[in-house]
Amino acid sequence: MENDIFKALIDLVSIINRPDRDKKMIANAGVNLEAATFRVFVGIVHLQPTSVGDLAAMMGKNYSSVSRQIDKLENAGLVHTYPSSADSRIRVSELTKSGEEINAMISLTRERILHEALDDWTLEEKNSLLNNLRRLFESLQRFD
C-alpha cells in the first residue's frame, strides 16, 4: 500500500513539475515570465520572506541557479532582496507590489484550472483531499 501511495505522489509531482504546464499557466495568466523564473517566483510566493539557500533547498536546485533567477525577478521589479537582519551574508527575497499583482493573476488562473479539474468532486471529497494532504505533509515532515 505504501508503495502505491508513493507512486501516486510521484505521479502528482511529475504533473506539477512539467515545464510545459508552467508555460501554459504563464500564458493563461497573461504574465511575462520564463518557465525557470516562474518556478522560483512561485517558490518565493510560498516561502516569503525567504533566503536563496532555503529556496534552493525546497526546489532541489543549486544556489547559483536560483540566485540568477532571483536577480532576473528583481530586475523585472517583481522581487525585492535585502540582507537578512540575522546574518547580513544571507540575501532575503520577497515580492514587491508588482510581484503581488502578478501573483494574483497566477493565483486566479490556478484557481480556475483546479476548479475545472475538480468540477465533478463534491465539497466533502475536496475537504477530505485537503485534510489528507495536510496530514500527509505533517506526517512526512516528522522525518526531516
KOLVO-585767 format. One record per residue: residue number from 0; chain; x, y, z of N, C-alpha, C in turn. Coordinates in Angstrom, 2 decimals, padded with zeros to 5 digits, always signed. Example, Ala and Ser with C-alpha at 12.3 -4.5 7.8 and 13.67 -1.06 7.14 Angstrom:
BEGIN
+------+-------+---------+---------+---------+---------+---------+---------+---------+---------+---------+
! resi ! chain !     npx !     npy !     npz !    capx !    capy !    capz !     cpx !     cpy !     cpz !
+------+-------+---------+---------+---------+---------+---------+---------+---------+---------+---------+
!    0 !     A ! +013.19 ! -005.69 ! +007.80 ! +012.30 ! -004.50 ! +007.80 ! +013.20 ! -003.30 ! +007.80 !
!    1 !     A ! +012.85 ! -002.25 ! +007.08 ! +013.67 ! -001.06 ! +007.14 ! +012.90 ! +000.03 ! +007.87 !
+------+-------+---------+---------+---------+---------+---------+---------+---------+---------+---------+
# end
This chain:
BEGIN
+------+-------+---------+---------+---------+---------+---------+---------+---------+---------+---------+
! resi ! chain !     npx !     npy !     npz !    capx !    capy !    capz !     cpx !     cpy !     cpz !
+------+-------+---------+---------+---------+---------+---------+---------+---------+---------+---------+
!    0 !     A ! +000.82 ! -001.20 ! +000.00 ! +000.00 ! +000.00 ! +000.00 ! +000.87 ! +001.27 ! +000.00 !
!    1 !     A ! +001.91 ! +001.29 ! +000.86 ! +002.77 ! +002.46 ! +000.93 ! +003.46 ! +002.74 ! -000.40 !
!    2 !     A ! +003.83 ! +001.66 ! -001.11 ! +004.46 ! +001.84 ! -002.41 ! +003.48 ! +002.46 ! -003.42 !
!    3 !     A ! +002.23 ! +002.06 ! -003.36 ! +001.21 ! +002.64 ! -004.24 ! +000.99 ! +004.13 ! -003.92 !
!    4 !     A ! +001.02 ! +004.47 ! -002.64 ! +000.89 ! +005.87 ! -002.24 ! +002.07 ! +006.67 ! -002.77 !
!    5 !     A ! +003.28 ! +006.10 ! -002.64 ! +004.47 ! +006.78 ! -003.16 ! +004.37 ! +006.98 ! -004.67 !
!    6 !     A ! +003.93 ! +005.95 ! -005.39 ! +003.77 ! +006.06 ! -006.84 ! +002.77 ! +007.16 ! -007.20 !
!    7 !     A ! +001.68 ! +007.23 ! -006.46 ! +000.67 ! +008.27 ! -006.72 ! +001.26 ! +009.66 ! -006.46 !
!    8 !     A ! +002.09 ! +009.78 ! -005.43 ! +002.74 ! +011.07 ! -005.15 ! +003.70 ! +011.45 ! -006.27 !
!    9 !     A ! +004.47 ! +010.49 ! -006.76 ! +005.39 ! +010.75 ! -007.88 ! +004.59 ! +011.18 ! -009.11 !
!   10 !     A ! +003.47 ! +010.52 ! -009.37 ! +002.62 ! +010.92 ! -010.50 ! +002.15 ! +012.36 ! -010.35 !
!   11 !     A ! +001.73 ! +012.72 ! -009.16 ! +001.24 ! +014.07 ! -008.90 ! +002.36 ! +015.11 ! -009.03 !
!   12 !     A ! +003.50 ! +014.83 ! -008.44 ! +004.63 ! +015.75 ! -008.52 ! +005.10 ! +015.90 ! -009.96 !
!   13 !     A ! +005.09 ! +014.81 ! -010.72 ! +005.54 ! +014.90 ! -012.11 ! +004.61 ! +015.78 ! -012.94 !
!   14 !     A ! +003.34 ! +015.76 ! -012.66 ! +002.40 ! +016.66 ! -013.36 ! +002.67 ! +018.10 ! -012.97 !
!   15 !     A ! +002.85 ! +018.35 ! -011.69 ! +003.06 ! +019.71 ! -011.20 ! +004.38 ! +020.28 ! -011.73 !
!   16 !     A ! +005.40 ! +019.44 ! -011.88 ! +006.74 ! +019.91 ! -012.27 ! +006.99 ! +019.96 ! -013.77 !
!   17 !     A ! +006.01 ! +019.69 ! -014.58 ! +006.23 ! +019.69 ! -016.03 ! +006.37 ! +021.12 ! -016.56 !
!   18 !     A ! +007.48 ! +021.42 ! -017.22 ! +007.69 ! +022.78 ! -017.75 ! +006.61 ! +023.21 ! -018.75 !
!   19 !     A ! +006.07 ! +022.26 ! -019.53 ! +005.03 ! +022.64 ! -020.48 ! +003.76 ! +023.12 ! -019.77 !
!   20 !     A ! +003.49 ! +022.57 ! -018.60 ! +002.34 ! +023.03 ! -017.82 ! +002.61 ! +024.42 ! -017.24 !
!   21 !     A ! +003.87 ! +024.66 ! -016.85 ! +004.24 ! +026.00 ! -016.37 ! +004.03 ! +027.02 ! -017.47 !
!   22 !     A ! +004.47 ! +026.69 ! -018.68 ! +004.33 ! +027.61 ! -019.82 ! +002.86 ! +027.89 ! -020.10 !
!   23 !     A ! +002.04 ! +026.86 ! -019.99 ! +000.60 ! +027.03 ! -020.20 ! +000.00 ! +027.94 ! -019.12 !
!   24 !     A ! +000.43 ! +027.73 ! -017.89 ! -000.05 ! +028.56 ! -016.77 ! +000.34 ! +030.02 ! -016.99 !
!   25 !     A ! +001.58 ! +030.24 ! -017.39 ! +002.09 ! +031.59 ! -017.65 ! +001.26 ! +032.25 ! -018.74 !
!   26 !     A ! +001.02 ! +031.52 ! -019.83 ! +000.24 ! +032.06 ! -020.95 ! -001.19 ! +032.35 ! -020.53 !
!   27 !     A ! -001.81 ! +031.41 ! -019.82 ! -003.20 ! +031.59 ! -019.38 ! -003.35 ! +032.74 ! -018.40 !
!   28 !     A ! -002.32 ! +032.97 ! -017.59 ! -002.37 ! +034.07 ! -016.61 ! -002.05 ! +035.41 ! -017.28 !
!   29 !     A ! -001.48 ! +035.35 ! -018.48 ! -001.13 ! +036.58 ! -019.19 ! +000.04 ! +037.33 ! -018.57 !
!   30 !     A ! +000.99 ! +036.57 ! -018.01 ! +002.17 ! +037.19 ! -017.40 ! +003.40 ! +036.89 ! -018.25 !
!   31 !     A ! +004.41 ! +037.72 ! -018.09 ! +005.62 ! +037.60 ! -018.88 ! +006.75 ! +037.07 ! -018.01 !
!   32 !     A ! +006.81 ! +035.75 ! -017.87 ! +007.87 ! +035.09 ! -017.09 ! +008.38 ! +033.89 ! -017.86 !
!   33 !     A ! +009.69 ! +033.64 ! -017.77 ! +010.26 ! +032.40 ! -018.30 ! +009.86 ! +031.27 ! -017.37 !
!   34 !     A ! +009.82 ! +030.04 ! -017.89 ! +009.42 ! +028.89 ! -017.08 ! +010.32 ! +028.72 ! -015.84 !
!   35 !     A ! +011.64 ! +028.85 ! -016.00 ! +012.56 ! +028.68 ! -014.87 ! +012.36 ! +029.80 ! -013.84 !
!   36 !     A ! +012.14 ! +031.00 ! -014.32 ! +011.91 ! +032.13 ! -013.42 ! +010.56 ! +031.98 ! -012.72 !
!   37 !     A ! +009.58 ! +031.46 ! -013.44 ! +008.25 ! +031.22 ! -012.88 ! +008.33 ! +030.31 ! -011.66 !
!   38 !     A ! +009.10 ! +029.25 ! -011.77 ! +009.21 ! +028.30 ! -010.64 ! +009.83 ! +028.97 ! -009.41 !
!   39 !     A ! +010.84 ! +029.78 ! -009.62 ! +011.46 ! +030.49 ! -008.50 ! +010.47 ! +031.50 ! -007.92 !
!   40 !     A ! +009.75 ! +032.18 ! -008.78 ! +008.74 ! +033.14 ! -008.34 ! +007.70 ! +032.44 ! -007.45 !
!   41 !     A ! +007.19 ! +031.30 ! -007.90 ! +006.20 ! +030.54 ! -007.12 ! +006.80 ! +030.10 ! -005.78 !
!   42 !     A ! +008.06 ! +029.71 ! -005.78 ! +008.73 ! +029.32 ! -004.53 ! +008.83 ! +030.49 ! -003.56 !
!   43 !     A ! +009.16 ! +031.67 ! -004.08 ! +009.24 ! +032.85 ! -003.22 ! +007.86 ! +033.16 ! -002.65 !
!   44 !     A ! +006.84 ! +033.08 ! -003.49 ! +005.46 ! +033.32 ! -003.02 ! +005.16 ! +032.39 ! -001.84 !
!   45 !     A ! +005.53 ! +031.14 ! -001.99 ! +005.21 ! +030.13 ! -000.96 ! +005.98 ! +030.34 ! +000.34 !
!   46 !     A ! +007.24 ! +030.76 ! +000.26 ! +008.10 ! +030.82 ! +001.44 ! +008.35 ! +032.23 ! +001.97 !
!   47 !     A ! +007.98 ! +033.27 ! +001.24 ! +008.43 ! +034.62 ! +001.57 ! +008.12 ! +035.05 ! +002.99 !
!   48 !     A ! +009.03 ! +035.86 ! +003.54 ! +010.35 ! +036.16 ! +003.00 ! +011.24 ! +034.92 ! +003.13 !
!   49 !     A ! +012.11 ! +034.74 ! +002.15 ! +012.93 ! +033.53 ! +002.11 ! +014.34 ! +033.84 ! +001.64 !
!   50 !     A ! +015.25 ! +033.01 ! +002.07 ! +016.65 ! +033.14 ! +001.62 ! +016.86 ! +032.32 ! +000.36 !
!   51 !     A ! +017.91 ! +032.64 ! -000.35 ! +018.27 ! +031.90 ! -001.56 ! +018.52 ! +030.44 ! -001.19 !
!   52 !     A ! +019.22 ! +030.20 ! -000.10 ! +019.53 ! +028.84 ! +000.33 ! +018.29 ! +028.02 ! +000.64 !
!   53 !     A ! +017.33 ! +028.60 ! +001.36 ! +016.10 ! +027.88 ! +001.68 ! +015.29 ! +027.59 ! +000.42 !
!   54 !     A ! +015.25 ! +028.56 ! -000.46 ! +014.52 ! +028.39 ! -001.72 ! +015.17 ! +027.31 ! -002.58 !
!   55 !     A ! +016.50 ! +027.33 ! -002.68 ! +017.22 ! +026.32 ! -003.46 ! +016.98 ! +024.93 ! -002.88 !
!   56 !     A ! +017.00 ! +024.81 ! -001.56 ! +016.76 ! +023.52 ! -000.90 ! +015.35 ! +023.01 ! -001.19 !
!   57 !     A ! +014.36 ! +023.90 ! -001.12 ! +012.98 ! +023.50 ! -001.37 ! +012.80 ! +023.02 ! -002.81 !
!   58 !     A ! +013.48 ! +023.70 ! -003.73 ! +013.32 ! +023.39 ! -005.15 ! +014.24 ! +022.27 ! -005.62 !
!   59 !     A ! +015.23 ! +021.90 ! -004.82 ! +016.19 ! +020.89 ! -005.25 ! +017.10 ! +021.41 ! -006.34 !
!   60 !     A ! +017.38 ! +022.70 ! -006.32 ! +018.25 ! +023.35 ! -007.32 ! +019.49 ! +023.88 ! -006.62 !
!   61 !     A ! +020.53 ! +024.19 ! -007.40 ! +021.72 ! +024.73 ! -006.76 ! +021.57 ! +026.22 ! -006.49 !
!   62 !     A ! +022.33 ! +026.69 ! -005.54 ! +022.24 ! +028.06 ! -005.05 ! +022.42 ! +029.08 ! -006.17 !
!   63 !     A ! +023.45 ! +028.88 ! -007.01 ! +023.75 ! +029.88 ! -008.03 ! +022.64 ! +029.97 ! -009.08 !
!   64 !     A ! +022.04 ! +028.85 ! -009.43 ! +020.95 ! +028.85 ! -010.40 ! +019.75 ! +029.63 ! -009.87 !
!   65 !     A ! +019.39 ! +029.38 ! -008.62 ! +018.27 ! +030.08 ! -008.00 ! +018.60 ! +031.56 ! -007.85 !
!   66 !     A ! +019.82 ! +031.86 ! -007.47 ! +020.24 ! +033.25 ! -007.30 ! +020.12 ! +034.03 ! -008.62 !
!   67 !     A ! +020.50 ! +033.40 ! -009.73 ! +020.38 ! +034.05 ! -011.05 ! +018.92 ! +034.35 ! -011.39 !
!   68 !     A ! +018.03 ! +033.41 ! -011.07 ! +016.61 ! +033.63 ! -011.35 ! +016.04 ! +034.74 ! -010.46 !
!   69 !     A ! +016.50 ! +034.80 ! -009.23 ! +016.06 ! +035.88 ! -008.34 ! +016.53 ! +037.22 ! -008.87 !
!   70 !     A ! +017.75 ! +037.26 ! -009.38 ! +018.26 ! +038.50 ! -009.99 ! +017.35 ! +038.95 ! -011.14 !
!   71 !     A ! +016.93 ! +038.00 ! -011.97 ! +016.02 ! +038.33 ! -013.08 ! +014.69 ! +038.89 ! -012.55 !
!   72 !     A ! +014.17 ! +038.25 ! -011.51 ! +012.92 ! +038.72 ! -010.92 ! +013.07 ! +040.10 ! -010.30 !
!   73 !     A ! +014.22 ! +040.34 ! -009.69 ! +014.47 ! +041.65 ! -009.09 ! +014.61 ! +042.72 ! -010.19 !
!   74 !     A ! +015.32 ! +042.39 ! -011.26 ! +015.48 ! +043.34 ! -012.37 ! +014.14 ! +043.66 ! -013.03 !
!   75 !     A ! +013.21 ! +042.70 ! -013.00 ! +011.88 ! +042.91 ! -013.57 ! +010.97 ! +043.67 ! -012.60 !
!   76 !     A ! +011.46 ! +043.93 ! -011.38 ! +010.67 ! +044.67 ! -010.40 ! +009.63 ! +043.83 ! -009.67 !
!   77 !     A ! +009.77 ! +042.50 ! -009.73 ! +008.79 ! +041.62 ! -009.09 ! +009.20 ! +041.16 ! -007.70 !
!   78 !     A ! +010.49 ! +041.26 ! -007.43 ! +011.04 ! +040.78 ! -006.16 ! +011.99 ! +041.85 ! -005.61 !
!   79 !     A ! +011.97 ! +041.98 ! -004.30 ! +012.90 ! +042.87 ! -003.61 ! +013.79 ! +041.99 ! -002.75 !
!   80 !     A ! +015.10 ! +042.20 ! -002.82 ! +016.02 ! +041.44 ! -001.97 ! +016.75 ! +042.39 ! -001.05 !
!   81 !     A ! +017.11 ! +041.87 ! +000.10 ! +017.81 ! +042.66 ! +001.11 ! +018.56 ! +041.70 ! +002.04 !
!   82 !     A ! +019.58 ! +042.22 ! +002.74 ! +020.33 ! +041.37 ! +003.66 ! +019.47 ! +040.96 ! +004.87 !
!   83 !     A ! +019.66 ! +039.75 ! +005.31 ! +018.94 ! +039.26 ! +006.49 ! +019.37 ! +040.04 ! +007.72 !
!   84 !     A ! +018.42 ! +040.33 ! +008.60 ! +018.77 ! +041.03 ! +009.84 ! +019.57 ! +040.13 ! +010.78 !
!   85 !     A ! +019.41 ! +038.81 ! +010.63 ! +020.15 ! +037.87 ! +011.47 ! +021.57 ! +037.64 ! +010.99 !
!   86 !     A ! +021.78 ! +037.73 ! +009.66 ! +023.10 ! +037.47 ! +009.08 ! +023.17 ! +038.21 ! +007.74 !
!   87 !     A ! +023.93 ! +039.26 ! +007.70 ! +023.96 ! +040.11 ! +006.50 ! +024.53 ! +039.41 ! +005.27 !
!   88 !     A ! +025.14 ! +038.24 ! +005.43 ! +025.63 ! +037.48 ! +004.27 ! +024.48 ! +036.78 ! +003.54 !
!   89 !     A ! +023.35 ! +036.65 ! +004.22 ! +022.19 ! +035.95 ! +003.65 ! +021.28 ! +036.96 ! +002.97 !
!   90 !     A ! +020.95 ! +036.67 ! +001.72 ! +020.07 ! +037.54 ! +000.95 ! +018.64 ! +037.01 ! +001.05 !
!   91 !     A ! +017.73 ! +037.89 ! +001.45 ! +016.32 ! +037.53 ! +001.64 ! +015.52 ! +038.13 ! +000.48 !
!   92 !     A ! +014.53 ! +037.38 ! +000.02 ! +013.68 ! +037.83 ! -001.09 ! +012.22 ! +037.82 ! -000.68 !
!   93 !     A ! +011.51 ! +038.82 ! -001.20 ! +010.06 ! +038.85 ! -001.06 ! +009.47 ! +039.63 ! -002.23 !
!   94 !     A ! +008.18 ! +039.46 ! -002.46 ! +007.54 ! +040.09 ! -003.59 ! +007.39 ! +041.60 ! -003.39 !
!   95 !     A ! +007.48 ! +042.32 ! -004.49 ! +007.17 ! +043.75 ! -004.50 ! +005.66 ! +043.87 ! -004.77 !
!   96 !     A ! +005.18 ! +045.09 ! -004.82 ! +003.76 ! +045.30 ! -005.14 ! +003.46 ! +044.74 ! -006.53 !
!   97 !     A ! +004.35 ! +044.98 ! -007.50 ! +004.17 ! +044.41 ! -008.85 ! +004.18 ! +042.89 ! -008.81 !
!   98 !     A ! +005.05 ! +042.32 ! -007.99 ! +005.09 ! +040.87 ! -007.83 ! +003.80 ! +040.33 ! -007.25 !
!   99 !     A ! +003.24 ! +041.05 ! -006.29 ! +001.96 ! +040.66 ! -005.69 ! +000.85 ! +040.67 ! -006.75 !
!  100 !     A ! +000.88 ! +041.67 ! -007.64 ! -000.12 ! +041.76 ! -008.71 ! +000.01 ! +040.58 ! -009.67 !
!  101 !     A ! +001.24 ! +040.24 ! -010.04 ! +001.47 ! +039.09 ! -010.91 ! +001.02 ! +037.81 ! -010.21 !
!  102 !     A ! +001.32 ! +037.70 ! -008.93 ! +000.90 ! +036.52 ! -008.18 ! -000.62 ! +036.40 ! -008.15 !
!  103 !     A ! -001.31 ! +037.51 ! -008.02 ! -002.78 ! +037.48 ! -008.01 ! -003.30 ! +036.94 ! -009.34 !
!  104 !     A ! -002.68 ! +037.34 ! -010.43 ! -003.09 ! +036.86 ! -011.75 ! -002.84 ! +035.36 ! -011.88 !
!  105 !     A ! -001.70 ! +034.91 ! -011.40 ! -001.36 ! +033.49 ! -011.45 ! -002.31 ! +032.70 ! -010.55 !
!  106 !     A ! -002.60 ! +033.22 ! -009.37 ! -003.48 ! +032.53 ! -008.42 ! -004.89 ! +032.37 ! -008.99 !
!  107 !     A ! -005.40 ! +033.41 ! -009.64 ! -006.72 ! +033.31 ! -010.26 ! -006.75 ! +032.24 ! -011.34 !
!  108 !     A ! -005.68 ! +032.17 ! -012.13 ! -005.60 ! +031.17 ! -013.19 ! -005.51 ! +029.77 ! -012.58 !
!  109 !     A ! -004.67 ! +029.62 ! -011.56 ! -004.53 ! +028.30 ! -010.89 ! -005.85 ! +027.88 ! -010.27 !
!  110 !     A ! -006.54 ! +028.82 ! -009.65 ! -007.83 ! +028.53 ! -009.03 ! -008.84 ! +028.06 ! -010.07 !
!  111 !     A ! -008.88 ! +028.73 ! -011.22 ! -009.81 ! +028.37 ! -012.29 ! -009.50 ! +026.97 ! -012.81 !
!  112 !     A ! -008.22 ! +026.68 ! -013.00 ! -007.82 ! +025.36 ! -013.51 ! -008.20 ! +024.27 ! -012.51 !
!  113 !     A ! -007.91 ! +024.49 ! -011.22 ! -008.27 ! +023.49 ! -010.21 ! -009.78 ! +023.34 ! -010.09 !
!  114 !     A ! -010.49 ! +024.46 ! -010.20 ! -011.95 ! +024.40 ! -010.13 ! -012.49 ! +023.51 ! -011.26 !
!  115 !     A ! -011.94 ! +023.70 ! -012.47 ! -012.36 ! +022.88 ! -013.62 ! -011.96 ! +021.42 ! -013.41 !
!  116 !     A ! -010.76 ! +021.19 ! -012.91 ! -010.28 ! +019.81 ! -012.72 ! -011.09 ! +019.07 ! -011.66 !
!  117 !     A ! -011.55 ! +019.81 ! -010.65 ! -012.29 ! +019.18 ! -009.55 ! -013.80 ! +019.42 ! -009.65 !
!  118 !     A ! -014.25 ! +019.78 ! -010.84 ! -015.65 ! +020.14 ! -011.05 ! -016.61 ! +019.02 ! -010.67 !
!  119 !     A ! -016.21 ! +017.77 ! -010.88 ! -017.10 ! +016.66 ! -010.57 ! -016.86 ! +016.08 ! -009.17 !
!  120 !     A ! -016.07 ! +016.78 ! -008.35 ! -015.84 ! +016.37 ! -006.97 ! -016.84 ! +017.09 ! -006.07 !
!  121 !     A ! -017.31 ! +016.39 ! -005.05 ! -018.20 ! +017.03 ! -004.07 ! -017.35 ! +017.87 ! -003.11 !
!  122 !     A ! -018.00 ! +018.77 ! -002.41 ! -017.31 ! +019.58 ! -001.41 ! -016.69 ! +018.67 ! -000.34 !
!  123 !     A ! -017.39 ! +017.62 ! +000.01 ! -016.87 ! +016.67 ! +001.01 ! -015.59 ! +016.00 ! +000.50 !
!  124 !     A ! -015.55 ! +015.61 ! -000.77 ! -014.36 ! +014.99 ! -001.34 ! -013.19 ! +015.98 ! -001.38 !
!  125 !     A ! -013.47 ! +017.21 ! -001.73 ! -012.42 ! +018.24 ! -001.74 ! -011.87 ! +018.48 ! -000.34 !
!  126 !     A ! -012.75 ! +018.57 ! +000.64 ! -012.31 ! +018.77 ! +002.03 ! -011.50 ! +017.57 ! +002.52 !
!  127 !     A ! -011.92 ! +016.38 ! +002.15 ! -011.19 ! +015.17 ! +002.54 ! -009.79 ! +015.17 ! +001.92 !
!  128 !     A ! -009.70 ! +015.54 ! +000.64 ! -008.40 ! +015.62 ! -000.02 ! -007.51 ! +016.61 ! +000.69 !
!  129 !     A ! -008.02 ! +017.80 ! +000.94 ! -007.23 ! +018.83 ! +001.62 ! -006.76 ! +018.35 ! +002.99 !
!  130 !     A ! -007.64 ! +017.80 ! +003.77 ! -007.26 ! +017.32 ! +005.11 ! -006.23 ! +016.21 ! +005.04 !
!  131 !     A ! -006.39 ! +015.29 ! +004.09 ! -005.44 ! +014.18 ! +003.97 ! -004.09 ! +014.65 ! +003.45 !
!  132 !     A ! -004.07 ! +015.61 ! +002.53 ! -002.79 ! +016.15 ! +002.07 ! -002.06 ! +016.85 ! +003.20 !
!  133 !     A ! -002.78 ! +017.63 ! +003.99 ! -002.15 ! +018.31 ! +005.14 ! -001.63 ! +017.29 ! +006.15 !
!  134 !     A ! -002.42 ! +016.26 ! +006.39 ! -002.00 ! +015.22 ! +007.34 ! -000.76 ! +014.49 ! +006.83 !
!  135 !     A ! -000.73 ! +014.17 ! +005.54 ! +000.43 ! +013.51 ! +004.95 ! +001.66 ! +014.40 ! +005.07 !
!  136 !     A ! +001.51 ! +015.68 ! +004.76 ! +002.63 ! +016.62 ! +004.88 ! +003.17 ! +016.63 ! +006.31 !
!  137 !     A ! +002.30 ! +016.74 ! +007.29 ! +002.72 ! +016.76 ! +008.69 ! +003.40 ! +015.45 ! +009.09 !
!  138 !     A ! +002.87 ! +014.33 ! +008.61 ! +003.47 ! +013.03 ! +008.92 ! +004.86 ! +012.90 ! +008.32 !
!  139 !     A ! +005.02 ! +013.31 ! +007.05 ! +006.33 ! +013.22 ! +006.40 ! +007.31 ! +014.21 ! +006.97 !
!  140 !     A ! +006.82 ! +015.33 ! +007.44 ! +007.70 ! +016.37 ! +007.99 ! +008.42 ! +015.88 ! +009.26 !
!  141 !     A ! +007.84 ! +014.95 ! +009.95 ! +008.47 ! +014.41 ! +011.17 ! +009.78 ! +013.71 ! +010.85 !
!  142 !     A ! +010.02 ! +013.34 ! +009.59 ! +011.22 ! +012.60 ! +009.22 ! +012.29 ! +013.48 ! +008.62 !
!  143 !     A ! +012.14 ! +014.80 ! +008.69 ! +013.17 ! +015.74 ! +008.20 ! +014.38 ! +015.74 ! +009.09 !
+------+-------+---------+---------+---------+---------+---------+---------+---------+---------+---------+
# end
